[in-house]
Amino acid sequence: KETNLNFSPNSINVVVGESGTGKSTIVSLLYRFWNVQNGVIKINDTNIEEYDIEYLREQITVVSQDMYLFNDTIFNNIALGSAKDNSAVMKAANAACIHDFILSLPAGYDTLIGEKGMKLSGGEKQRICLARAFLRDTPILILDEPTNGLDPSGIHEIRNLIQSLPGLYDCTVLISSHMLSEIELMADDIGILNHGRLLFEGSLDELRQNALQSGFAADNNISVANLEEMFLAMVDKDNAGRKQRAML
């Protein structure tokens, strides 16, 4: 299916869709976990097939929703074999809003986590994984469902953190999510995906105008709820069209 997405440098781009719509497929294709069968994916106007895997890994970091931490210290989980010095690890931890948490622990960075050590909340795990990603300092950062499983406070904190990333790390951020309400305040550009079909691509202002023109806010006050309603209506309409085409 034809899906054309464009991500501007130093911006926050979000692909929204329900489970099974193709968001993780896009991530896998960008990171070359899978090969592109049809079409072209370009980074800086160069087909990613022309890059060797090692170079591509220097350009892209993926933080998946399956956050994996080792039974080790916080420091080693962030560093993960990196040759960078302690100050770089601390900078990454600070950028991920976990520096103060680490310093509040009796052993700080030497605190054991996982099955053999202290247990962490979903938000704390997420921040450690983000710090690990920041340490790699790649120009493209992909976050797969970054607010998944977090409470409202954790969502607010991670959302504020993500908003700061292009300025802090001079990077382009790509987020996949199934919750428009959780990413609405931080996206520069948004794509709505359903079963491999791109239903919308544009800025949030354009999405709001779309909502107004579609009659989802008669008082011209576009709330997150209005956008969620329009998102669900777009998906329902597309699903109905798919069923009708399948019957022909």
C-alpha positions in Angstrom: 0.0 0.0 0.0 1.3 3.5 -0.8 2.2 5.5 2.3 4.2 8.7 1.8 5.6 10.3 5.0 8.0 13.1 5.2 9.9 14.0 8.4 11.5 17.4 8.7 14.9 17.8 10.4 14.9 18.8 14.1 11.2 18.3 14.5 8.9 16.0 16.4 6.9 13.8 14.1 4.1 11.4 15.3 2.5 8.5 13.5 -0.8 7.6 15.2 -2.9 4.5 14.6 -4.6 1.7 16.4 -2.8 -1.5 17.1 -1.9 -3.5 14.0 -2.1 -0.5 11.6 1.5 -0.6 10.6 3.3 1.8 13.0 5.8 -0.8 14.2 6.3 -1.9 10.5 7.5 1.7 9.7 9.9 1.6 12.6 11.2 -1.9 11.5 11.7 -0.7 7.9 13.6 2.5 9.0 15.9 0.5 11.2 16.2 -2.2 8.5 15.0 -5.0 10.7 13.0 -5.7 7.6 13.9 -4.9 4.0 11.7 -2.7 1.8 9.8 -4.7 -0.7 8.3 -1.8 -2.7 9.1 1.8 -2.6 12.0 3.8 -1.2 13.0 5.1 2.3 15.4 8.0 2.2 17.5 9.7 4.9 19.1 13.0 3.7 17.9 12.2 0.2 19.8 8.9 0.1 18.1 5.5 -0.1 18.7 3.7 3.2 19.5 0.5 1.2 22.7 2.3 0.1 23.9 2.7 3.8 25.6 -0.2 5.5 24.0 -1.4 8.7 26.8 0.0 10.9 26.4 3.5 9.5 22.6 3.3 9.8 23.0 2.4 13.5 25.1 5.6 13.9 22.2 7.6 12.5 19.2 6.1 14.2 18.4 5.0 17.8 15.2 3.1 18.6 13.6 3.1 22.0 11.0 0.3 21.8 8.0 -0.2 24.1 9.6 -3.5 25.2 11.9 -1.7 27.6 14.7 -4.1 28.5 16.9 -3.5 31.5 19.7 -5.8 32.7 20.2 -7.1 36.2 22.9 -4.6 36.8 23.6 -1.1 38.1 21.8 2.0 36.8 25.1 3.3 35.5 25.8 0.1 33.4 22.3 0.0 32.1 22.6 3.6 30.7 26.2 3.1 29.5 25.6 -0.4 28.0 29.1 -0.9 26.8 29.6 2.7 25.7 33.2 4.0 25.8 31.9 7.5 26.9 33.0 8.9 30.2 31.1 9.3 33.4 30.2 13.0 32.7 28.5 11.9 29.4 26.5 9.3 31.2 25.5 11.9 33.9 24.5 14.4 31.1 22.3 11.7 29.5 20.7 10.8 32.8 20.1 14.5 33.5 18.5 15.0 30.1 16.2 12.0 30.8 15.1 13.6 34.1 16.5 10.7 36.1 19.6 12.4 37.5 17.9 13.6 40.7 16.3 10.2 41.2 19.7 8.4 41.0 21.4 10.8 43.4 18.6 10.3 45.9 19.5 6.6 46.1 22.0 5.4 48.8 24.4 4.0 46.2 23.5 6.4 43.3 24.6 5.0 40.0 25.9 1.9 41.6 22.4 0.9 42.7 21.4 -2.6 41.4 18.1 -2.9 39.5 16.1 -5.7 38.1 15.5 -9.1 39.7 18.6 -8.8 41.8 18.1 -5.3 42.9 15.4 -2.6 43.4 12.3 -2.6 41.4 11.5 0.4 39.2 8.3 2.0 38.1 7.4 2.1 34.4 8.3 5.8 34.2 11.7 5.2 35.8 12.5 2.3 33.4 11.4 4.5 30.5 13.8 7.3 31.6 16.7 4.9 32.0 16.1 3.6 28.4 15.8 7.2 27.2 19.1 8.1 28.9 20.7 5.1 27.1 19.4 6.4 23.8 20.6 10.0 24.5 24.1 8.7 25.2 24.3 7.4 21.6 23.6 11.0 20.4 22.2 10.0 16.9 20.5 12.5 14.6 17.3 10.4 14.4 15.5 9.1 17.5 12.6 6.8 17.2 10.3 6.3 20.3 7.8 3.5 20.1 4.8 4.2 22.4 6.9 6.3 24.8 4.0 7.0 27.2 2.6 3.4 27.2 1.7 2.3 30.7 2.6 5.5 32.4 0.3 7.4 34.8 -0.8 11.0 34.0 2.2 12.5 35.9 4.6 10.2 34.0 3.0 11.1 30.7 3.4 14.8 31.4 7.0 14.4 32.4 8.0 12.3 29.4 6.0 14.6 27.1 7.9 17.7 28.4 11.2 15.8 28.0 10.4 14.8 24.4 9.6 18.4 23.5 13.1 19.5 24.5 14.9 16.8 22.5 15.4 18.6 19.1 17.0 21.6 20.9 19.1 19.5 23.3 20.4 16.9 20.9 19.9 18.5 17.5 17.9 15.5 16.4 14.7 14.5 14.6 12.2 12.6 16.7 9.8 10.1 15.3 7.1 8.8 17.7 4.6 5.9 17.1 1.5 6.0 19.3 -2.0 4.8 19.5 -3.1 7.7 21.7 -3.6 11.0 20.0 -4.4 12.6 23.4 -1.0 11.7 24.8 1.1 13.3 22.0 -1.2 16.2 20.9 0.8 18.8 22.8 4.2 17.9 21.5 3.9 17.0 17.8 5.1 19.3 15.0 3.7 17.0 12.3 1.3 14.1 12.6 0.4 11.2 10.3 -2.7 9.1 10.9 -2.3 5.5 9.8 -4.9 2.7 9.4 -4.0 -0.7 8.1 -1.1 0.7 6.0 -3.2 3.6 4.6 -2.2 7.1 5.4 -5.4 9.0 6.3 -3.8 12.3 7.1 -0.5 14.0 7.2 0.2 17.5 8.3 0.7 19.9 11.2 -1.5 19.9 14.2 -2.9 23.2 13.1 -4.0 21.6 9.8 -5.5 18.7 11.8 -7.5 21.2 13.9 -8.7 23.0 10.8 -9.7 19.6 9.4 -11.7 18.9 12.6 -13.4 22.3 12.3 -14.3 21.7 8.6 -15.6 18.2 9.5 -17.9 19.7 12.2 -16.3 18.3 15.3 -16.3 21.6 17.1 -19.1 23.9 16.3 -17.9 26.6 18.7 -14.5 26.7 17.0 -12.9 25.4 20.3 -10.7 22.4 19.2 -10.0 20.3 22.2 -8.1 17.0 22.5 -11.5 15.3 22.7 -12.5 16.9 19.3 -9.3 15.6 17.7 -9.8 12.1 19.2 -13.4 12.0 17.8 -12.2 13.0 14.4 -9.4 10.4 14.5 -11.8 7.7 15.4 -14.3 8.8 12.8 -11.6 8.8 10.1 -10.5 5.2 11.1 -14.2 4.0 11.2 -14.8 5.5 7.7 -11.7 3.8 6.3 -12.6 0.5 7.9 -16.1 0.6 6.4 -14.6 1.4 3.0 -12.2 -1.6 3.3 -15.0 -3.9 4.2 -17.1 -2.7 1.2 -14.2 -3.1 -1.2 -13.6 -6.6 0.2 -17.2 -7.6 -0.6 -16.9 -6.5 -4.3 
